[in-house]
Amino acid sequence: MIESFWRDVEAIIDAKSLLKHPFYQAWTMGKLTREDLAYYSQQYFQQEARFPRYVSAVHSNCPEIKPRQMLLENLTHEESGSENHSELWLNFAGAVGASRGSVIDARMNAGTKRCVESFARLSRGSWQSGLAALYAYEAQQPAVAKTKIEGLKTHYGLDSKAALEFFQVHETMDAWHSESEKQILTDEIRKNPALADEVKASISEACDSLNALLDGVCESRGIACHAN
C-alpha cells in the first residue's frame, strides 16, 4: 500500500512540477528580463516570508514528539541568525535589481494571494495535511534550485554569493527536509491508511497553488506562459 501511495504522490508532483511551468522554462532558456526576475522576487518573497509560519502552524498542531522535533529543526533553519532564509531571498532580490523595500512591501497579485492563502489553510488543518503541503514544496526545491543556479550563471551573468546563496542552501537542505517529511508521512499512513487520500489531496492543492504564483507573475509581466 505504501509503495502505491508514493507512486501516486510522485505522479502528482511530476504532473504539476514547477520545472514544467513555462516561467521556469523561460528562466532556464534565458528568456526572462532582469525586470521579470525582480518582479518575481517581490511576489515570491510573500510566500517565502510566510513559510516559517506554515511550519510553525504544523508544529503547533502536531501531538507527537518525533515530527515536532523535525519541524522545529526545519523552523530553526528557516529563521535563525542574520542569514535566515528570508534575508537570503532579499539578497537575491537585490542582485536582480529589486530594492529591499519594494520586496517587503510588494502588493500580492491574485496568483500569489492564492498561494499564500492555500498554504496558510493547509498548514492549519490536520497536521498530516499540513506536513504534506510542506513536502509538496520542499521535495521540489533541490531540483528547482539547481536549475535556477544554472540559469542565473549561464544566462543572466549572476554568480555572486548574494545572487546564489538562497538557492545553494535549498538545493541541499530541502533534500534533507523532504526526506524527513516523507518518512513521517509514511509512518502516519501505515498507522492510519485512511489518511492517504487527504495527504494526496493536500499535495495536489499545494502544487496547484505554487503554479498559481508563477501564473500570476506571468500575467502581471505580460509573459505568455501558463501552467501545464
C-alpha positions in Angstrom: 0.0 0.0 0.0 2.8 2.4 0.9 4.6 1.8 -2.4 1.5 2.5 -4.4 0.7 5.6 -2.3 4.2 7.1 -3.0 3.8 6.2 -6.7 0.6 8.3 -6.7 2.3 11.1 -4.9 5.3 11.1 -7.3 2.8 11.1 -10.3 1.0 14.2 -8.8 4.2 16.1 -8.2 5.6 15.1 -11.6 2.4 16.2 -13.4 2.4 19.6 -11.6 6.2 20.0 -11.4 7.3 23.6 -11.1 10.1 22.8 -13.5 7.4 22.2 -16.2 6.0 25.7 -15.7 6.8 27.9 -18.6 8.1 30.6 -16.3 10.8 28.4 -15.0 11.4 27.0 -18.5 11.9 30.6 -19.7 14.3 31.2 -16.8 16.3 28.1 -17.9 16.4 29.3 -21.5 17.5 32.9 -20.6 14.3 34.4 -21.9 13.4 36.5 -18.9 14.5 40.1 -18.3 16.0 41.4 -15.1 12.7 43.2 -14.6 10.9 39.9 -14.8 13.2 38.4 -12.2 12.9 41.5 -10.0 9.1 41.3 -10.1 9.2 37.5 -9.4 11.5 38.2 -6.4 8.9 40.6 -5.0 6.0 38.2 -5.4 7.8 35.0 -4.3 9.1 36.8 -1.1 5.5 36.9 0.1 5.4 33.1 0.1 9.0 32.7 1.4 8.5 35.1 4.3 5.4 33.2 5.4 6.9 29.7 5.1 8.2 29.6 8.7 4.7 30.4 9.9 3.3 27.4 7.9 6.0 25.2 9.5 5.1 26.7 12.9 1.4 26.0 12.4 2.0 22.4 11.6 4.4 22.1 14.6 1.7 23.6 16.9 -1.0 21.2 15.7 1.2 18.0 16.0 0.8 16.0 19.2 3.8 13.7 18.5 7.3 14.5 19.6 9.3 13.0 16.7 7.5 15.0 14.0 7.7 18.1 16.2 11.4 17.7 16.6 11.9 17.6 12.8 9.6 20.6 12.3 11.4 22.5 15.0 14.7 21.9 13.2 13.2 23.0 9.9 11.9 26.2 11.6 15.3 26.8 13.1 16.9 26.5 9.7 14.4 29.0 8.2 14.7 31.7 10.8 18.0 31.5 12.7 20.6 34.3 12.6 21.2 37.2 10.3 21.4 34.9 7.3 17.9 33.5 7.7 16.1 32.3 4.6 14.1 35.5 4.1 17.2 37.5 4.3 18.9 35.3 1.8 16.0 35.9 -0.5 16.2 39.6 -0.1 19.9 39.4 -1.1 18.9 37.6 -4.3 16.2 40.2 -4.9 18.8 42.9 -4.6 21.1 41.1 -7.0 18.4 41.2 -9.7 17.6 44.9 -9.1 14.7 44.9 -6.7 15.1 47.2 -3.7 14.6 45.8 -0.2 11.5 48.0 0.4 9.9 47.1 -2.9 10.2 43.4 -2.0 9.0 43.6 1.6 6.1 45.9 0.8 5.1 44.4 -2.5 1.4 44.1 -3.1 0.4 40.5 -3.8 -1.1 39.7 -7.2 -4.0 37.2 -7.4 -1.8 34.2 -8.0 0.5 35.0 -5.1 -2.5 35.6 -2.9 -4.0 32.3 -3.8 -0.7 30.6 -3.0 -0.2 32.0 0.5 -3.9 31.6 1.4 -3.8 27.9 0.3 -0.7 27.2 2.3 -2.0 29.0 5.4 -5.2 27.0 5.3 -3.5 23.7 4.7 -0.9 24.2 7.4 -3.7 24.9 9.9 -5.8 21.8 9.0 -4.7 18.4 10.3 -1.0 18.3 11.0 -0.6 15.4 8.5 -2.3 17.5 5.8 -0.1 20.5 6.7 3.1 18.3 6.6 2.0 17.1 3.1 1.8 20.7 1.9 5.3 21.3 3.2 6.5 18.2 1.5 5.0 19.2 -1.9 7.0 22.4 -1.7 10.3 21.1 -0.3 10.5 17.9 -2.3 10.7 20.0 -5.5 13.2 22.6 -4.2 16.6 20.8 -4.7 16.0 20.3 -8.5 14.4 23.8 -8.8 17.2 25.4 -7.0 19.8 23.6 -9.1 18.1 24.7 -12.3 17.8 28.3 -11.1 21.5 28.5 -10.2 22.5 27.2 -13.7 20.2 29.7 -15.4 21.4 32.7 -13.3 25.0 31.8 -14.1 24.6 30.9 -17.7 22.1 33.5 -19.0 21.9 36.4 -16.5 25.6 36.9 -15.6 24.8 36.4 -11.9 27.2 34.3 -9.9 27.7 36.3 -6.7 27.0 34.9 -3.2 24.1 37.3 -2.9 22.5 36.0 -6.1 23.0 32.3 -5.5 23.2 31.6 -1.8 19.4 31.2 -1.2 19.3 28.5 -3.9 22.5 26.8 -2.9 21.1 26.4 0.7 17.8 25.0 -0.6 19.5 22.7 -3.1 21.0 20.7 -0.2 18.8 21.5 2.9 15.4 20.8 1.4 16.6 17.3 0.2 17.0 16.5 3.9 13.8 18.2 5.0 11.7 16.5 2.4 13.2 13.1 3.1 12.3 13.5 6.8 8.8 14.6 5.9 8.4 11.6 3.6 9.4 9.2 6.4 7.0 10.8 8.9 4.1 10.7 6.4 4.9 7.1 5.6 4.7 6.2 9.3 1.4 8.0 9.7 -0.2 6.3 6.7 1.0 2.9 7.9 -0.8 3.6 11.2 -3.9 5.0 9.5 -4.3 4.2 5.8 -7.4 6.4 5.7 -5.0 9.4 5.7 -3.7 8.6 2.2 -6.4 10.4 0.3 -6.2 13.5 2.5 -2.4 13.7 2.1 -2.6 13.3 -1.7 -5.2 16.0 -1.9 -3.1 18.4 0.2 0.0 17.7 -2.0 -2.1 18.3 -5.2 -3.5 21.6 -3.9 -0.1 22.8 -2.7 1.4 22.1 -6.1 -1.5 23.9 -7.8 -1.1 27.0 -5.6 2.7 27.2 -6.3 1.9 27.1 -10.0 -0.7 29.8 -9.5 2.0 32.0 -8.1 4.0 31.6 -11.3 0.9 32.1 -13.4 0.4 35.4 -11.6 3.9 36.6 -12.3 3.5 35.7 -16.0 0.1 37.5 -16.2 1.4 40.6 -14.4 4.6 40.8 -16.6 2.8 40.0 -19.9 4.8 36.8 -20.3 3.0 34.2 -22.4 3.0 31.2 -20.1 0.5 29.1 -18.3 1.0 26.1 -16.0 0.6 22.7 -17.7 
